[in-house]
Amino acid sequence: MINTMIAHNDIFVTRSGRHTEQHPKIYKSANRMLKAHREWLKNEGIAEATKNKDDYNLILCQSLNPNNWSQADQELTLLYVFGDVTELTKANVNTN
């Protein structure tokens, strides 16, 4: 389990050293926020697989459905993008 507070516009470093896109806006609606986070995580999985030229995981990430997301989808995508960590490393990037 990852114990990092995530805020709007946070950028993280992936296990390959790539910087993620900015984390989506934090919505008041839990369902809307979960869907936005899942879409962001799916896109990060696709970007990580593309960078690593990993066709197998690229196909897996492309097939993820943010509207039908299981705990296994969450855990495996986090593991693939960030590795086996308990804290995410925030990128030292100025987004202004």
N, CA, C and O atoms as CSV, one atom per row, in Angstrom:
chain,resi,resn,atom,element,x,y,z
A,1,MET,N,N,0.839,-1.177,0.000
A,1,MET,CA,C,0.000,0.000,0.000
A,1,MET,C,C,0.884,1.240,0.000
A,1,MET,O,O,1.886,1.310,0.712
A,2,ILE,N,N,0.494,2.210,-0.808
A,2,ILE,CA,C,1.261,3.449,-0.906
A,2,ILE,C,C,0.671,4.467,0.051
A,2,ILE,O,O,-0.539,4.695,0.055
A,3,ASN,N,N,1.527,5.080,0.864
A,3,ASN,CA,C,1.092,6.010,1.901
A,3,ASN,C,C,1.478,7.442,1.564
A,3,ASN,O,O,2.039,8.138,2.410
A,4,THR,N,N,1.194,7.895,0.364
A,4,THR,CA,C,1.545,9.237,-0.055
A,4,THR,C,C,0.279,10.037,-0.315
A,4,THR,O,O,-0.613,9.582,-1.031
A,5,MET,N,N,0.201,11.226,0.267
A,5,MET,CA,C,-0.916,12.116,-0.021
A,5,MET,C,C,-0.716,12.678,-1.420
A,5,MET,O,O,0.359,13.179,-1.750
A,6,ILE,N,N,-1.750,12.594,-2.232
A,6,ILE,CA,C,-1.669,13.052,-3.611
A,6,ILE,C,C,-2.552,14.278,-3.758
A,6,ILE,O,O,-3.716,14.273,-3.357
A,7,ALA,N,N,-1.987,15.329,-4.338
A,7,ALA,CA,C,-2.733,16.562,-4.558
A,7,ALA,C,C,-2.826,16.856,-6.052
A,7,ALA,O,O,-2.098,16.288,-6.865
A,8,HIS,N,N,-3.731,17.748,-6.382
A,8,HIS,CA,C,-3.897,18.203,-7.760
A,8,HIS,C,C,-2.566,18.754,-8.268
A,8,HIS,O,O,-1.888,19.502,-7.563
A,9,ASN,N,N,-2.205,18.390,-9.468
A,9,ASN,CA,C,-0.980,18.836,-10.156
A,9,ASN,C,C,0.304,18.192,-9.650
A,9,ASN,O,O,1.381,18.550,-10.126
A,10,ASP,N,N,0.237,17.260,-8.711
A,10,ASP,CA,C,1.452,16.557,-8.289
A,10,ASP,C,C,2.018,15.768,-9.468
A,10,ASP,O,O,1.275,15.196,-10.266
A,11,ILE,N,N,3.331,15.749,-9.560
A,11,ILE,CA,C,4.046,14.973,-10.577
A,11,ILE,C,C,4.983,14.040,-9.826
A,11,ILE,O,O,5.659,14.449,-8.882
A,12,PHE,N,N,5.016,12.781,-10.255
A,12,PHE,CA,C,5.815,11.780,-9.563
A,12,PHE,C,C,6.864,11.187,-10.498
A,12,PHE,O,O,6.774,11.330,-11.718
A,13,VAL,N,N,7.849,10.526,-9.921
A,13,VAL,CA,C,8.884,9.832,-10.675
A,13,VAL,C,C,8.525,8.356,-10.699
A,13,VAL,O,O,8.287,7.748,-9.656
A,14,THR,N,N,8.487,7.782,-11.902
A,14,THR,CA,C,8.150,6.367,-12.044
A,14,THR,C,C,9.396,5.512,-11.797
A,14,THR,O,O,10.494,6.034,-11.603
A,15,ARG,N,N,9.208,4.207,-11.808
A,15,ARG,CA,C,10.340,3.302,-11.559
A,15,ARG,C,C,11.391,3.382,-12.658
A,15,ARG,O,O,12.552,3.038,-12.434
A,16,SER,N,N,10.988,3.837,-13.855
A,16,SER,CA,C,11.962,3.975,-14.950
A,16,SER,C,C,12.627,5.342,-14.957
A,16,SER,O,O,13.513,5.596,-15.773
A,17,GLY,N,N,12.206,6.230,-14.049
A,17,GLY,CA,C,12.780,7.572,-13.991
A,17,GLY,C,C,11.982,8.608,-14.767
A,17,GLY,O,O,12.341,9.786,-14.783
A,18,ARG,N,N,10.916,8.185,-15.404
A,18,ARG,CA,C,10.066,9.091,-16.164
A,18,ARG,C,C,9.203,9.909,-15.208
A,18,ARG,O,O,8.809,9.414,-14.152
A,19,HIS,N,N,8.907,11.159,-15.570
A,19,HIS,CA,C,7.991,11.976,-14.779
A,19,HIS,C,C,6.572,11.748,-15.273
A,19,HIS,O,O,6.327,11.709,-16.479
A,20,THR,N,N,5.644,11.598,-14.347
A,20,THR,CA,C,4.243,11.407,-14.715
A,20,THR,C,C,3.644,12.722,-15.198
A,20,THR,O,O,4.228,13.793,-15.034
A,21,GLU,N,N,2.476,12.612,-15.790
A,21,GLU,CA,C,1.676,13.807,-16.063
A,21,GLU,C,C,1.150,14.305,-14.716
A,21,GLU,O,O,1.197,13.582,-13.721
A,22,GLN,N,N,0.657,15.523,-14.691
A,22,GLN,CA,C,0.104,16.064,-13.452
A,22,GLN,C,C,-1.099,15.240,-13.020
A,22,GLN,O,O,-1.905,14.806,-13.842
A,23,HIS,N,N,-1.200,15.035,-11.713
A,23,HIS,CA,C,-2.348,14.311,-11.176
A,23,HIS,C,C,-3.590,15.153,-11.418
A,23,HIS,O,O,-3.534,16.379,-11.326
A,24,PRO,N,N,-4.727,14.501,-11.729
A,24,PRO,CA,C,-5.942,15.263,-12.043
A,24,PRO,C,C,-6.496,16.040,-10.848
A,24,PRO,O,O,-6.110,15.833,-9.697
A,25,LYS,N,N,-7.396,16.919,-11.174
A,25,LYS,CA,C,-8.080,17.747,-10.186
A,25,LYS,C,C,-8.740,16.868,-9.126
A,25,LYS,O,O,-9.233,15.780,-9.424
A,26,ILE,N,N,-8.742,17.352,-7.895
A,26,ILE,CA,C,-9.420,16.660,-6.803
A,26,ILE,C,C,-10.882,17.120,-6.799
A,26,ILE,O,O,-11.169,18.298,-6.587
A,27,TYR,N,N,-11.787,16.192,-7.032
A,27,TYR,CA,C,-13.221,16.513,-7.083
A,27,TYR,C,C,-13.876,16.233,-5.737
A,27,TYR,O,O,-13.399,15.399,-4.968
A,28,LYS,N,N,-14.973,16.935,-5.457
A,28,LYS,CA,C,-15.732,16.690,-4.229
A,28,LYS,C,C,-16.457,15.347,-4.296
A,28,LYS,O,O,-16.618,14.668,-3.282
A,29,SER,N,N,-16.889,14.973,-5.496
A,29,SER,CA,C,-17.581,13.703,-5.682
A,29,SER,C,C,-16.560,12.562,-5.669
A,29,SER,O,O,-15.615,12.553,-6.457
A,30,ALA,N,N,-16.760,11.608,-4.772
A,30,ALA,CA,C,-15.820,10.488,-4.662
A,30,ALA,C,C,-15.777,9.667,-5.943
A,30,ALA,O,O,-14.702,9.262,-6.385
A,31,ASN,N,N,-16.939,9.417,-6.546
A,31,ASN,CA,C,-16.968,8.619,-7.777
A,31,ASN,C,C,-16.227,9.310,-8.913
A,31,ASN,O,O,-15.482,8.672,-9.656
A,32,ARG,N,N,-16.435,10.618,-9.044
A,32,ARG,CA,C,-15.752,11.376,-10.100
A,32,ARG,C,C,-14.244,11.393,-9.865
A,32,ARG,O,O,-13.461,11.278,-10.807
A,33,MET,N,N,-13.841,11.537,-8.592
A,33,MET,CA,C,-12.418,11.559,-8.264
A,33,MET,C,C,-11.775,10.205,-8.538
A,33,MET,O,O,-10.681,10.141,-9.099
A,34,LEU,N,N,-12.440,9.130,-8.150
A,34,LEU,CA,C,-11.900,7.795,-8.394
A,34,LEU,C,C,-11.726,7.536,-9.880
A,34,LEU,O,O,-10.706,6.993,-10.303
A,35,LYS,N,N,-12.724,7.925,-10.682
A,35,LYS,CA,C,-12.631,7.711,-12.123
A,35,LYS,C,C,-11.481,8.519,-12.718
A,35,LYS,O,O,-10.741,8.008,-13.559
A,36,ALA,N,N,-11.320,9.773,-12.293
A,36,ALA,CA,C,-10.223,10.610,-12.800
A,36,ALA,C,C,-8.866,10.012,-12.418
A,36,ALA,O,O,-7.942,9.993,-13.232
A,37,HIS,N,N,-8.749,9.526,-11.183
A,37,HIS,CA,C,-7.498,8.909,-10.732
A,37,HIS,C,C,-7.215,7.633,-11.520
A,37,HIS,O,O,-6.077,7.388,-11.920
A,38,ARG,N,N,-8.241,6.827,-11.741
A,38,ARG,CA,C,-8.066,5.577,-12.488
A,38,ARG,C,C,-7.658,5.843,-13.933
A,38,ARG,O,O,-6.798,5.149,-14.474
A,39,GLU,N,N,-8.268,6.838,-14.552
A,39,GLU,CA,C,-7.885,7.198,-15.927
A,39,GLU,C,C,-6.439,7.687,-15.974
A,39,GLU,O,O,-5.691,7.340,-16.888
A,40,TRP,N,N,-6.050,8.497,-14.983
A,40,TRP,CA,C,-4.671,8.989,-14.897
A,40,TRP,C,C,-3.704,7.811,-14.740
A,40,TRP,O,O,-2.684,7.741,-15.426
A,41,LEU,N,N,-4.034,6.889,-13.833
A,41,LEU,CA,C,-3.162,5.743,-13.584
A,41,LEU,C,C,-3.085,4.835,-14.813
A,41,LEU,O,O,-2.012,4.324,-15.134
A,42,LYS,N,N,-4.196,4.631,-15.494
A,42,LYS,CA,C,-4.194,3.844,-16.728
A,42,LYS,C,C,-3.273,4.482,-17.765
A,42,LYS,O,O,-2.461,3.795,-18.384
A,43,ASN,N,N,-3.400,5.793,-17.954
A,43,ASN,CA,C,-2.557,6.502,-18.920
A,43,ASN,C,C,-1.077,6.452,-18.531
A,43,ASN,O,O,-0.207,6.378,-19.399
A,44,GLU,N,N,-0.795,6.491,-17.230
A,44,GLU,CA,C,0.594,6.378,-16.779
A,44,GLU,C,C,1.134,4.972,-17.044
A,44,GLU,O,O,2.305,4.815,-17.387
A,45,GLY,N,N,0.293,3.954,-16.888
A,45,GLY,CA,C,0.698,2.586,-17.217
A,45,GLY,C,C,1.022,2.449,-18.695
A,45,GLY,O,O,2.007,1.811,-19.068
A,46,ILE,N,N,0.185,3.054,-19.537
A,46,ILE,CA,C,0.419,3.022,-20.979
A,46,ILE,C,C,1.719,3.744,-21.319
A,46,ILE,O,O,2.514,3.247,-22.116
A,47,ALA,N,N,1.939,4.917,-20.719
A,47,ALA,CA,C,3.168,5.678,-20.978
A,47,ALA,C,C,4.407,4.920,-20.504
A,47,ALA,O,O,5.439,4.936,-21.175
A,48,GLU,N,N,4.310,4.263,-19.357
A,48,GLU,CA,C,5.445,3.500,-18.822
A,48,GLU,C,C,5.758,2.311,-19.726
A,48,GLU,O,O,6.923,2.044,-20.022
A,49,ALA,N,N,4.731,1.604,-20.161
A,49,ALA,CA,C,4.933,0.450,-21.043
A,49,ALA,C,C,5.506,0.892,-22.386
A,49,ALA,O,O,6.363,0.211,-22.950
A,50,THR,N,N,5.040,2.019,-22.898
A,50,THR,CA,C,5.559,2.546,-24.160
A,50,THR,C,C,7.032,2.910,-24.026
A,50,THR,O,O,7.837,2.582,-24.898
A,51,LYS,N,N,7.389,3.591,-22.929
A,51,LYS,CA,C,8.786,3.975,-22.704
A,51,LYS,C,C,9.682,2.748,-22.592
A,51,LYS,O,O,10.808,2.750,-23.090
A,52,ASN,N,N,9.188,1.708,-21.943
A,52,ASN,CA,C,9.967,0.490,-21.726
A,52,ASN,C,C,9.886,-0.485,-22.899
A,52,ASN,O,O,10.504,-1.549,-22.866
A,53,LYS,N,N,9.122,-0.124,-23.938
A,53,LYS,CA,C,8.912,-1.011,-25.098
A,53,LYS,C,C,8.402,-2.377,-24.641
A,53,LYS,O,O,8.869,-3.422,-25.095
A,54,ASP,N,N,7.433,-2.337,-23.732
A,54,ASP,CA,C,6.877,-3.526,-23.098
A,54,ASP,C,C,5.478,-3.771,-23.677
A,54,ASP,O,O,4.478,-3.317,-23.121
A,55,ASP,N,N,5.422,-4.490,-24.794
A,55,ASP,CA,C,4.158,-4.713,-25.491
A,55,ASP,C,C,3.138,-5.464,-24.650
A,55,ASP,O,O,1.941,-5.189,-24.741
A,56,TYR,N,N,3.590,-6.404,-23.836
A,56,TYR,CA,C,2.673,-7.195,-23.018
A,56,TYR,C,C,1.903,-6.289,-22.044
A,56,TYR,O,O,0.673,-6.319,-22.004
A,57,ASN,N,N,2.632,-5.490,-21.266
A,57,ASN,CA,C,1.973,-4.611,-20.307
A,57,ASN,C,C,1.252,-3.452,-20.986
A,57,ASN,O,O,0.296,-2.911,-20.429
A,58,LEU,N,N,1.692,-3.067,-22.168
A,58,LEU,CA,C,0.985,-2.040,-22.931
A,58,LEU,C,C,-0.428,-2.517,-23.249
A,58,LEU,O,O,-1.395,-1.780,-23.058
A,59,ILE,N,N,-0.544,-3.742,-23.729
A,59,ILE,CA,C,-1.863,-4.302,-24.046
A,59,ILE,C,C,-2.714,-4.417,-22.778
A,59,ILE,O,O,-3.908,-4.120,-22.805
A,60,LEU,N,N,-2.107,-4.844,-21.678
A,60,LEU,CA,C,-2.848,-4.955,-20.417
A,60,LEU,C,C,-3.364,-3.592,-19.960
A,60,LEU,O,O,-4.525,-3.462,-19.572
A,61,CYS,N,N,-2.503,-2.584,-20.006
A,61,CYS,CA,C,-2.909,-1.250,-19.557
A,61,CYS,C,C,-3.965,-0.641,-20.477
A,61,CYS,O,O,-4.891,0.020,-20.008
A,62,GLN,N,N,-3.828,-0.860,-21.773
A,62,GLN,CA,C,-4.815,-0.331,-22.714
A,62,GLN,C,C,-6.188,-0.952,-22.497
A,62,GLN,O,O,-7.206,-0.323,-22.783
A,63,SER,N,N,-6.221,-2.166,-22.001
A,63,SER,CA,C,-7.502,-2.855,-21.822
A,63,SER,C,C,-8.174,-2.537,-20.487
A,63,SER,O,O,-9.301,-2.974,-20.254
A,64,LEU,N,N,-7.516,-1.794,-19.612
A,64,LEU,CA,C,-8.127,-1.439,-18.331
A,64,LEU,C,C,-9.335,-0.534,-18.552
A,64,LEU,O,O,-9.322,0.331,-19.429
A,65,ASN,N,N,-10.367,-0.738,-17.759
A,65,ASN,CA,C,-11.584,0.057,-17.857
A,65,ASN,C,C,-11.783,0.805,-16.541
A,65,ASN,O,O,-12.097,0.183,-15.527
A,66,PRO,N,N,-11.606,2.142,-16.537
A,66,PRO,CA,C,-11.786,2.916,-15.302
A,66,PRO,C,C,-13.186,2.797,-14.702
A,66,PRO,O,O,-13.363,3.051,-13.511
A,67,ASN,N,N,-14.177,2.417,-15.497
A,67,ASN,CA,C,-15.539,2.252,-14.981
A,67,ASN,C,C,-15.765,0.869,-14.361
A,67,ASN,O,O,-16.768,0.650,-13.682
A,68,ASN,N,N,-14.845,-0.053,-14.593
A,68,ASN,CA,C,-14.939,-1.406,-14.053
A,68,ASN,C,C,-13.554,-1.779,-13.519
A,68,ASN,O,O,-12.877,-2.640,-14.081
A,69,TRP,N,N,-13.146,-1.132,-12.444
A,69,TRP,CA,C,-11.780,-1.179,-11.922
A,69,TRP,C,C,-11.761,-2.018,-10.660
A,69,TRP,O,O,-12.491,-1.735,-9.710
A,70,SER,N,N,-10.943,-3.032,-10.643
A,70,SER,CA,C,-10.851,-3.887,-9.452
A,70,SER,C,C,-9.663,-3.468,-8.590
A,70,SER,O,O,-8.822,-2.675,-9.012
A,71,GLN,N,N,-9.612,-4.009,-7.392
A,71,GLN,CA,C,-8.469,-3.759,-6.511
A,71,GLN,C,C,-7.188,-4.300,-7.152
A,71,GLN,O,O,-6.116,-3.714,-7.000
A,72,ALA,N,N,-7.307,-5.415,-7.865
A,72,ALA,CA,C,-6.147,-5.988,-8.562
A,72,ALA,C,C,-5.658,-5.047,-9.658
A,72,ALA,O,O,-4.450,-4.893,-9.837
A,73,ASP,N,N,-6.570,-4.414,-10.396
A,73,ASP,CA,C,-6.174,-3.435,-11.412
A,73,ASP,C,C,-5.366,-2.316,-10.765
A,73,ASP,O,O,-4.321,-1.914,-11.276
A,74,GLN,N,N,-5.860,-1.819,-9.639
A,74,GLN,CA,C,-5.193,-0.726,-8.914
A,74,GLN,C,C,-3.797,-1.142,-8.467
A,74,GLN,O,O,-2.816,-0.455,-8.751
A,75,GLU,N,N,-3.714,-2.258,-7.775
A,75,GLU,CA,C,-2.434,-2.702,-7.208
A,75,GLU,C,C,-1.408,-3.028,-8.299
A,75,GLU,O,O,-0.246,-2.633,-8.197
A,76,LEU,N,N,-1.832,-3.742,-9.331
A,76,LEU,CA,C,-0.883,-4.125,-10.383
A,76,LEU,C,C,-0.418,-2.930,-11.202
A,76,LEU,O,O,0.744,-2.873,-11.604
A,77,THR,N,N,-1.312,-1.971,-11.455
A,77,THR,CA,C,-0.906,-0.784,-12.212
A,77,THR,C,C,0.042,0.069,-11.381
A,77,THR,O,O,1.042,0.565,-11.899
A,78,LEU,N,N,-0.257,0.244,-10.102
A,78,LEU,CA,C,0.670,0.977,-9.222
A,78,LEU,C,C,2.027,0.286,-9.163
A,78,LEU,O,O,3.065,0.945,-9.226
A,79,LEU,N,N,2.021,-1.039,-9.041
A,79,LEU,CA,C,3.269,-1.799,-8.984
A,79,LEU,C,C,4.060,-1.642,-10.274
A,79,LEU,O,O,5.279,-1.475,-10.238
A,80,TYR,N,N,3.377,-1.694,-11.412
A,80,TYR,CA,C,4.069,-1.576,-12.696
A,80,TYR,C,C,4.648,-0.179,-12.889
A,80,TYR,O,O,5.782,-0.039,-13.347
A,81,VAL,N,N,3.891,0.846,-12.549
A,81,VAL,CA,C,4.329,2.222,-12.799
A,81,VAL,C,C,5.369,2.677,-11.783
A,81,VAL,O,O,6.362,3.302,-12.156
A,82,PHE,N,N,5.157,2.370,-10.498
A,82,PHE,CA,C,6.024,2.915,-9.455
A,82,PHE,C,C,6.938,1.903,-8.779
A,82,PHE,O,O,7.820,2.289,-8.013
A,83,GLY,N,N,6.748,0.635,-9.043
A,83,GLY,CA,C,7.564,-0.375,-8.383
A,83,GLY,C,C,6.997,-0.703,-7.009
A,83,GLY,O,O,5.933,-0.213,-6.630
A,84,ASP,N,N,7.712,-1.529,-6.276
A,84,ASP,CA,C,7.274,-1.987,-4.954
A,84,ASP,C,C,7.726,-0.979,-3.901
A,84,ASP,O,O,8.746,-1.171,-3.240
A,85,VAL,N,N,6.957,0.093,-3.754
A,85,VAL,CA,C,7.313,1.170,-2.823
A,85,VAL,C,C,6.147,1.450,-1.884
A,85,VAL,O,O,5.004,1.100,-2.177
A,86,THR,N,N,6.445,2.083,-0.757
A,86,THR,CA,C,5.389,2.520,0.153
A,86,THR,C,C,5.193,4.036,0.084
A,86,THR,O,O,4.171,4.544,0.545
A,87,GLU,N,N,6.149,4.756,-0.479
A,87,GLU,CA,C,6.053,6.204,-0.646
A,87,GLU,C,C,6.378,6.547,-2.098
A,87,GLU,O,O,7.352,6.045,-2.659
A,88,LEU,N,N,5.557,7.406,-2.699
A,88,LEU,CA,C,5.846,7.868,-4.059
A,88,LEU,C,C,6.843,9.016,-4.004
A,88,LEU,O,O,6.805,9.833,-3.083
A,89,THR,N,N,7.722,9.078,-4.976
A,89,THR,CA,C,8.699,10.155,-5.060
A,89,THR,C,C,8.124,11.263,-5.928
A,89,THR,O,O,7.868,11.073,-7.117
A,90,LYS,N,N,7.926,12.430,-5.312
A,90,LYS,CA,C,7.415,13.564,-6.075
A,90,LYS,C,C,8.560,14.156,-6.889
A,90,LYS,O,O,9.682,14.297,-6.403
A,91,ALA,N,N,8.255,14.496,-8.132
A,91,ALA,CA,C,9.263,15.098,-8.997
A,91,ALA,C,C,9.490,16.540,-8.566
A,91,ALA,O,O,8.564,17.229,-8.139
A,92,ASN,N,N,10.714,16.974,-8.682
A,92,ASN,CA,C,11.093,18.333,-8.341
A,92,ASN,C,C,10.939,19.191,-9.586
A,92,ASN,O,O,11.930,19.587,-10.200
A,93,VAL,N,N,9.692,19.478,-9.962
A,93,VAL,CA,C,9.402,20.193,-11.204
A,93,VAL,C,C,8.510,21.378,-10.890
A,93,VAL,O,O,7.543,21.247,-10.140
A,94,ASN,N,N,8.824,22.527,-11.453
A,94,ASN,CA,C,7.984,23.702,-11.299
A,94,ASN,C,C,6.934,23.685,-12.383
A,94,ASN,O,O,7.280,23.740,-13.563
A,95,THR,N,N,5.655,23.610,-12.028
A,95,THR,CA,C,4.579,23.503,-13.017
A,95,THR,C,C,3.945,24.850,-13.314
A,95,THR,O,O,2.989,24.905,-14.087
A,96,ASN,N,N,4.429,25.926,-12.741
A,96,ASN,CA,C,3.826,27.245,-12.990
A,96,ASN,C,C,4.280,27.825,-14.294
A,96,ASN,O,O,3.868,28.927,-14.657
